[in-house]
Amino acid sequence: LHSRADALRDGTLIDATDLAREAGFRVPVALSAAAWADAVALTDAARDAGCDEVGRLWDVLWMLRCAIASNGNADRSDVRFVVLVVRQRPEPERVELRALIGPGDAGDPAITILLPGED
C-alpha cells in the first residue's frame, strides 16, 4: 500500500502544509505532481508576467478556501474549484482542480488537491 508519506517522499504528492497553515487550513495539504505542474509550476510566460510559485500556490489555497466556504452543507469530501493561471500565454487560463478531504495515514484529516481526472 502506497501511503501518503510515501507519496510525499517520492514526489507523487508535493507538500503545501506550511503555506496552507498561513492561509487558515488546520490540516496537512498536498498537491498531486500533476496539479502542481498545471497550477503552481512556472512557465516562461508566467515568469514574464511576474508570477512566482508561492503566489500561485497561495491562489490555489485561497480559491479552495472560497470553494469550501461557499459549499454550504454540501459534501465537503470532494470539492471542485477553479483557479486562473498564466500558462503558455500572458492571459490567465482556467485550471480546474478538486480537493479530496479525507483521512491521512493515521486516520487524521488531510487535503489532497488533484486534477479532476485523478484519484
HELIX and SHEET records of a PDB file:
HELIX    1   1 ARG A    4  ASP A   10  1                                   7    
HELIX    2   2 THR A   17  GLU A   22  1                                   6    
HELIX    3   3 ALA A   33  ALA A   39  1                                   7    
HELIX    4   4 ASP A   44  ASP A   48  1                                   5    
HELIX    5   5 GLU A   53  SER A   70  1                                  18    
SHEET    1   A 5 LEU A  13  ASP A  15  0                                        
SHEET    2   A 5 VAL A  29  SER A  32 -1                                        
SHEET    3   A 5 PRO A 109  LEU A 114  1                                        
SHEET    4   A 5 GLU A  93  PRO A 103 -1                                        
SHEET    5   A 5 ASP A  78  VAL A  85 -1                                        
END                                                                             
